[in-house]
Amino acid sequence: MRRRDLLKGAVLLPALARAGDSRLGQVCDLSFGPSVGERLNQGPFNIDQDQGWQTVLFTTPSERPLRNPGLGLVGYSWEESGPSLAARAGRETLEQHVEKISSLPFVDVLYIRCDWRNVQSRPGRLDLDPVWALTMDAAKRKGLRVAFRIQLSNYSFQPEQVALPPFLRERIPLAKIGRIPGQSDAQFREPRYDHPEFQKAFAELNDLLAAEFEGNPLIEWMDLMQYGFWGEGHTSNLPNPFPDYVTAERTFVNMTARQLDTWKKTPLAVNTQPDISNVGNRTVIDMAVRAGAWLRSDSIIVEEPIQIEELANRPPWTAAILEDGYFRQYDTQTIKRDEAGINEMENYMLHALDARANYWALWTEADNLARYNEMYPRGFERLRTSLGYRLRPSWVWQRKRYDTFEVIVCVSNRGVAGVPGVLWLHLESPDGKVSLSGALDAGNPHGGGLRQASFLLPKGYSGKVNLSAQLEVRSGVKKPITWACEQPLNPDGSITVELKGENDRGWRKGV
């Protein structure tokens, strides 16, 4: 059953009305953004003390795809029902599936969405399903990154299986919450998340996962472990297993706080699901975003207005992860065209740009994805040239100031989203004797915007300097980025700027 079908008929209006004031980027106080150490002067740069200036570099925007951190297309090595359909049917091995999905030229991130039972089978240690080692190895070999979600509940295998590991099923009560369609009298079962044994085991799971993956440079993000079906924050129109709302909210606020306190180097993502199950989602989303978490949604067209509002108007330093949970097989034989001749999947995916997304999920079907891209290449091409941020030094000026030279860099962002964190600029001479760095304000430059910053050089220095950039996704965790310009770059991703000497030609004064 399609996941979005589960929400049809659910009583949404009261929940949406209560959540109507949570426009994260429009009316919320945005002063909670990441703090910036070593902040660069970001202007405005007036012409007072004008002793002369020159434009020493200007670059052309590039359309080529970039595998920078904080953006990309996401191929699934495992989803809630397992690997690809062919692997589940025995027509290909798990190794073949992971190799195929990781070899698609447009995949940037590999994603694992699995049950708790797929990562732990006994107390005190992780027992990771083989897909984890295969995925990590493929990412390392091919320059990709990895993201994941551990599901505390899963619709897909009930009633035969629940997401809990077997060793916990006798220790944690399972509440029956409603009949499973087409399964006679069988009912969905949800764990009592508030039970002491669940909380004890969850604390251990969180710590074990952090010991294994926190700070691993291959890990792009981890989805928060949230309530309900697939960890999305809902159980459709079925009741939750809690005795009352206060217990539900307190339980998931505490679980969220535990994860936020533990994961300091790896970005976390919180699902924007409205609180249709009355478990405290509004509070969880607010506290997660204020702690620096990213946002995600598992649909794009069949979606509630409040989620699109939250995603599109999120704080500029917050990444957005989107997938389509309704139409995701990329089967070219069944895709319909509208009256404009546009195929339905392309129409879906390009809405990710309207929401200023950083990521678009591709699901598990590598063969279908390859055929789709061959038949309809425009969709993936547009996403890869606009998703997230695309930065380049549009202009670099050199000015005579304070009896030395000042370099002003104007960074342009041709992407749809702001920088997901803090952008650091670095200016260094080829011999390393001059080395200057500093940061822009969080989220800058915003999507479609510009931001300027200046460096004061040591007195008398002229000649070449290399300009590079890093993205600080979490406090103290910096990752290099590649400039999105057509001009040649150095092997380390920097671009060379030729600074003028005091007596060189070209110095201007005034305007």
C-alpha positions in Angstrom: 0.0 0.0 0.0 1.2 3.5 -0.8 2.2 5.4 2.3 0.2 8.5 1.3 -3.0 6.4 0.9 -2.8 5.8 4.6 -3.5 9.5 5.3 -6.6 9.7 3.1 -9.6 10.1 5.3 -7.6 11.0 8.4 -9.0 13.9 10.3 -6.5 16.6 9.3 -8.2 19.9 9.7 -8.0 20.3 13.5 -4.3 19.4 13.5 -3.6 21.8 10.7 -5.4 24.6 12.4 -3.3 24.1 15.5 -0.1 24.0 13.5 -1.0 27.0 11.4 1.3 29.4 13.3 4.5 27.4 12.7 5.8 29.1 9.5 9.4 28.4 10.5 11.1 31.0 8.4 8.4 33.7 8.1 7.2 34.5 11.6 9.5 32.6 13.9 12.3 34.4 15.6 15.4 33.5 13.5 17.9 34.7 16.0 18.5 31.1 17.0 20.7 30.5 14.0 24.2 28.9 14.2 26.8 31.1 15.9 29.6 32.3 13.7 33.2 32.5 15.0 35.8 34.6 13.2 33.1 36.5 11.4 34.4 38.4 8.3 33.4 42.0 7.7 30.5 41.7 5.3 30.0 45.4 4.5 28.6 47.5 3.1 31.9 48.6 1.6 31.7 52.3 1.0 34.1 54.4 -1.1 35.4 56.5 1.8 39.2 56.4 2.1 39.2 55.6 -1.6 42.9 55.2 -2.4 42.3 53.0 -5.5 40.6 49.8 -6.5 40.5 47.1 -9.2 38.3 44.2 -10.1 40.9 41.3 -10.1 38.6 38.3 -10.8 35.1 37.7 -12.2 33.7 34.2 -12.9 31.1 32.6 -15.1 28.4 30.3 -13.5 28.8 26.6 -14.3 25.9 24.3 -15.1 27.8 21.1 -14.4 26.6 18.9 -11.4 28.6 19.2 -8.2 28.9 16.7 -5.4 29.2 19.2 -2.6 28.1 18.4 0.9 24.6 19.5 1.8 22.9 18.7 -1.5 22.2 16.0 -4.1 20.1 13.2 -5.4 19.6 10.3 -3.0 19.6 6.6 -4.1 18.2 4.1 -1.7 20.2 1.0 -0.9 17.4 -0.1 1.5 13.9 1.2 2.1 11.3 0.2 4.6 10.5 -3.0 2.7 14.1 -3.9 1.8 16.3 -3.5 -1.2 15.2 -3.3 -4.9 12.2 -5.3 -6.1 14.6 -7.5 -8.1 16.7 -8.2 -5.0 13.7 -9.0 -2.9 12.5 -11.5 -5.6 15.9 -13.1 -5.9 16.6 -11.9 -9.4 19.7 -10.0 -8.2 21.9 -10.2 -5.1 22.1 -7.5 -2.4 25.6 -6.9 -3.6 24.5 -6.4 -7.1 21.7 -4.1 -6.1 24.0 -1.8 -4.0 26.6 -1.7 -6.8 23.9 -0.8 -9.4 22.3 2.0 -7.3 25.7 3.4 -6.3 26.9 3.4 -9.9 24.2 5.6 -11.3 26.1 8.8 -12.4 23.5 11.1 -10.9 23.4 9.6 -7.4 25.2 11.6 -4.8 24.0 10.1 -1.5 23.1 6.5 -0.6 20.3 6.1 1.9 19.3 3.3 4.3 15.9 3.2 5.9 15.5 0.1 8.0 14.0 -1.3 11.2 15.5 -1.4 14.6 15.7 -5.2 14.2 18.0 -4.6 11.2 20.7 -3.0 13.3 20.5 -4.8 16.7 19.7 -8.4 17.7 21.1 -8.5 21.2 21.7 -6.1 24.1 24.9 -4.0 24.3 26.0 -4.0 20.7 25.0 -3.4 17.1 24.4 -6.2 14.6 24.2 -4.3 11.3 22.5 -5.9 8.4 25.0 -6.6 5.5 23.5 -3.7 3.5 25.3 -1.3 5.9 28.9 -2.6 5.1 28.0 -2.8 1.4 26.6 0.8 1.3 29.5 2.3 3.3 32.1 0.5 1.0 30.3 1.7 -2.2 30.2 5.3 -0.9 33.9 5.3 0.0 34.9 3.8 -3.3 32.8 6.1 -5.5 33.0 9.4 -3.6 29.4 9.3 -2.4 27.9 10.0 1.1 25.5 8.0 3.3 22.3 8.9 5.2 20.0 6.7 7.2 16.9 6.3 9.4 16.2 3.7 12.0 12.5 2.9 12.2 11.0 2.2 15.6 7.8 1.2 13.9 7.0 -0.1 10.4 3.7 -0.6 8.7 5.1 -2.8 6.0 5.7 -6.2 7.7 2.8 -6.3 10.2 1.3 -8.4 11.7 4.1 -11.0 11.2 6.9 -8.6 12.1 7.3 -5.4 14.1 10.3 -3.1 14.0 11.6 -4.1 17.4 14.4 -6.6 17.7 13.1 -10.0 19.0 15.0 -9.7 22.3 12.8 -6.7 23.2 9.4 -8.0 22.2 8.7 -9.7 25.5 10.0 -6.8 27.5 8.0 -4.0 25.8 4.2 -4.0 25.6 2.7 -3.8 22.1 -0.6 -2.0 21.8 -3.1 -2.9 19.1 -4.3 0.2 17.4 -6.5 -0.9 14.5 -7.2 -3.5 11.9 -4.8 -4.1 9.0 -6.7 -3.8 5.6 -7.2 -7.2 4.0 -5.8 -9.1 7.0 -9.0 -10.3 8.6 -8.9 -9.5 12.3 -5.2 -8.8 12.5 -4.2 -5.5 14.0 -1.4 -3.0 13.7 0.8 -3.0 16.8 2.7 -0.1 18.2 5.2 -0.3 21.0 4.5 1.6 24.2 7.2 4.1 23.7 6.7 5.5 27.2 7.4 2.1 28.8 10.6 2.1 30.9 12.0 -0.9 29.1 11.5 0.9 25.7 13.2 4.0 27.0 16.1 2.1 28.4 16.6 0.2 25.1 16.2 3.3 23.0 18.9 5.1 25.0 21.3 2.2 24.4 20.4 2.2 20.6 21.0 5.9 20.3 24.4 5.6 22.1 25.4 2.6 20.0 24.6 4.3 16.7 26.5 7.4 17.8 29.5 5.3 18.7 29.5 3.8 15.3 28.5 6.7 13.0 28.8 10.1 14.9 31.4 12.2 13.1 32.0 9.7 10.4 32.9 11.8 7.3 30.8 9.6 5.0 27.6 10.2 7.0 25.6 13.1 5.4 22.7 13.1 7.9 20.6 10.9 10.2 16.9 11.1 10.4 15.6 11.6 13.9 14.0 8.4 15.2 10.4 9.6 15.5 7.0 8.2 16.3 4.9 5.8 14.2 4.8 4.2 10.8 8.2 4.4 9.1 9.3 6.9 11.8 7.3 9.7 10.0 5.5 11.0 13.1 2.0 9.4 12.4 0.0 6.3 12.5 -2.4 7.5 9.8 -6.0 7.8 11.1 -5.4 5.1 13.7 -5.1 6.0 17.4 -1.7 6.3 19.1 -0.8 3.8 21.9 -0.4 6.5 24.7 -2.9 7.0 27.6 -3.0 10.7 26.9 -1.5 13.6 25.0 0.7 14.8 27.8 2.4 11.4 28.1 2.9 11.2 24.3 4.4 14.7 24.0 6.7 14.3 27.0 7.9 10.9 25.7 8.9 12.2 22.3 10.3 15.5 23.6 12.6 13.5 25.8 13.6 11.2 23.0 14.3 14.1 20.7 16.3 15.9 23.3 18.4 12.7 23.9 19.2 12.5 20.2 20.0 16.3 19.9 22.3 16.1 22.9 24.2 13.1 21.5 24.6 13.9 17.8 26.8 17.0 17.6 28.9 16.4 14.5 26.3 14.7 12.2 23.3 16.7 10.9 19.9 15.4 12.1 16.7 15.7 10.1 13.2 16.0 11.5 10.1 15.0 9.6 7.6 17.9 9.1 4.5 15.6 9.5 1.6 17.5 11.1 0.5 16.2 14.5 -2.4 14.2 13.2 -1.6 11.4 15.8 -1.4 13.8 18.7 2.1 12.9 19.9 3.8 16.3 20.1 5.1 16.8 16.6 4.8 20.6 16.7 7.0 20.8 19.8 9.5 18.3 18.4 9.9 20.2 15.1 10.4 23.5 16.8 13.0 22.2 19.3 14.8 20.3 16.5 15.1 23.2 14.1 16.2 25.5 16.9 19.0 23.0 17.7 20.1 23.0 14.0 18.3 20.0 12.6 17.3 19.9 8.9 13.8 19.3 7.6 12.4 16.5 5.5 9.1 15.4 4.0 8.2 12.1 2.4 5.9 13.6 -0.2 5.9 16.5 -2.5 2.5 16.7 -4.3 0.2 14.7 -2.1 1.1 16.8 0.9 -0.5 19.1 3.4 -0.2 22.8 2.9 1.4 23.4 6.2 4.4 21.1 5.4 5.1 22.9 2.1 4.9 26.2 4.0 7.4 25.0 6.6 9.8 23.7 4.0 9.7 26.7 1.7 9.9 29.3 4.5 12.4 27.5 6.7 15.4 29.3 8.2 18.0 29.9 5.4 20.7 27.8 7.1 18.4 24.7 7.3 18.6 22.0 4.5 15.4 20.4 3.2 15.2 16.7 2.1 12.3 15.7 -0.1 11.1 12.5 -1.6 7.8 11.3 -3.1 6.2 8.6 -1.1 3.3 8.1 -3.6 4.9 7.8 -7.0 8.4 6.6 -6.8 9.1 3.6 -9.1 10.2 5.6 -12.2 8.5 3.0 -14.4 8.6 4.5 -17.9 5.9 2.1 -19.0 3.3 3.4 -16.6 4.2 7.1 -16.3 1.5 9.3 -17.6 1.8 12.6 -19.5 -0.3 15.7 -18.8 -1.9 18.0 -21.5 1.4 19.8 -21.8 3.2 16.6 -22.6 5.1 16.6 -19.4 5.6 13.2 -17.7 4.1 13.0 -14.2 7.3 12.1 -12.4 9.1 15.1 -13.8 6.3 17.4 -12.7 6.5 15.9 -9.2 10.3 16.2 -8.9 10.6 19.7 -10.2 8.3 20.9 -7.3 11.3 20.2 -5.1 12.9 23.4 -6.6 9.7 25.3 -5.6 10.3 24.3 -2.0 14.0 25.3 -2.3 15.1 21.8 -1.5 18.6 20.5 -1.0 18.0 16.8 -1.7 15.6 14.7 -3.9 15.2 11.0 -3.1 15.3 8.5 -6.0 14.2 5.3 -4.2 15.7 1.8 -4.9 15.0 0.9 -8.5 18.3 1.4 -10.3 17.2 -0.2 -13.6 14.1 2.0 -13.8 16.1 5.1 -12.8 18.6 4.5 -15.6 15.8 3.9 -18.2 13.9 7.0 -17.0 17.0 9.2 -17.2 17.7 8.0 -20.7 14.1 8.7 -21.8 13.5 11.9 -19.8 16.9 13.4 -18.9 15.6 17.0 -18.3 14.3 16.3 -14.8 17.5 15.1 -13.2 19.5 17.6 -15.2 17.4 20.5 -13.8 17.6 19.2 -10.3 21.4 18.7 -10.4 22.0 22.2 -11.6 19.7 24.0 -9.1 19.1 21.9 -6.0 20.6 23.3 -2.8 23.3 25.9 -3.2 25.7 26.7 -6.1 28.4 29.1 -5.1 31.1 30.9 -6.9 33.2 34.1 -6.4 31.3 36.3 -8.9 33.6 39.3 -8.3 36.8 39.8 -6.4 38.0 43.3 -5.8 41.3 44.6 -4.5 41.4 48.0 -2.7 44.1 50.1 -1.2 43.1 50.5 2.4 44.8 51.3 5.8 48.2 51.4 4.2 47.8 47.9 2.8 45.6 45.9 0.4 42.1 44.8 1.1 40.5 41.9 -0.9 36.7 41.9 -1.1 35.0 38.7 -2.3 31.4 38.6 -3.5 30.0 35.1 -3.4 27.0 34.4 -5.6 24.5 31.6 -5.0 22.8 30.3 -8.1 21.0 27.5 -6.2 17.5 27.6 -4.9 18.5 27.2 -1.2 20.7 29.0 1.3 23.9 27.6 2.5 23.0 24.8 4.9 25.2 26.0 7.8 28.1 28.5 7.8 30.3 29.2 4.8 34.0 29.7 5.6 36.3 31.5 3.1 40.0 30.9 3.0 42.7 33.1 1.3 46.2 31.7 1.1 49.4 32.4 -0.8 50.9 29.5 -2.8 53.7 29.2 -0.4 51.4 29.2 2.6 53.0 32.2 4.3 49.8 34.2 4.0 46.8 32.4 5.3 43.6 34.2 6.2 40.1 32.8 6.9 36.7 33.7 8.3 33.0 33.0 8.1 29.9 34.5 6.6 26.7 34.8 8.6 24.8 31.5 8.7 22.8 30.6 5.6 24.6 33.2 3.5 24.5 33.7 0.6 20.8 32.9 0.4 19.4 31.1 -2.6 19.6 33.4 -5.6 21.6 36.0 -3.5 25.0 37.5 -3.0 27.1 38.1 0.1 30.4 40.1 0.3 33.3 39.7 2.7 36.7 41.3 3.1 40.2 40.3 4.0 43.0 42.7 5.0 46.3 41.5 3.6 49.7 41.8 5.4 51.3 45.0 4.5 52.9 45.0 1.1 51.7 41.6 -0.1 50.8 41.2 -3.8 50.9 38.3 -6.2 48.8 35.2 -6.3 46.4 34.0 -3.7 44.1 30.9 -3.7 40.5 31.4 -2.7 38.7 28.3 -1.3 35.6 27.6 0.7 34.4 25.2 3.4 30.9 24.4 4.7 30.5 24.1 8.4 27.5 21.8 8.7 27.7 21.4 12.5 29.8 23.3 15.0 33.5 22.6 14.3 32.8 20.2 11.4 34.0 21.8 8.1 33.8 20.1 4.7 35.5 21.5 1.5 33.2 22.6 -1.3 33.9 23.1 -5.0 33.2 26.4 -6.7 30.4 26.3 -9.3 32.3 28.3 -12.0 33.6 27.6 -15.5 37.0 29.1 -14.8 39.7 26.5 -14.0 40.1 25.4 -10.4 43.1 24.1 -8.6 43.2 20.4 -7.6 42.1 21.3 -4.0 39.0 23.1 -5.4 40.4 26.6 -4.9 40.6 29.3 -7.5 43.6 31.5 -8.1 43.4 35.3 -7.8 46.2 37.5 -9.2 46.6 40.5 -6.9 48.1 43.7 -8.2 51.1 45.6 -7.0 51.2 49.2 -5.8 52.6 50.5 -9.1 50.7 48.2 -11.5 48.3 49.7 -14.0 44.5 49.7 -13.6 44.0 51.3 -10.3 40.8 53.4 -10.2 39.5 56.0 -7.8 35.9 57.1 -7.2 33.2 55.7 -9.5 
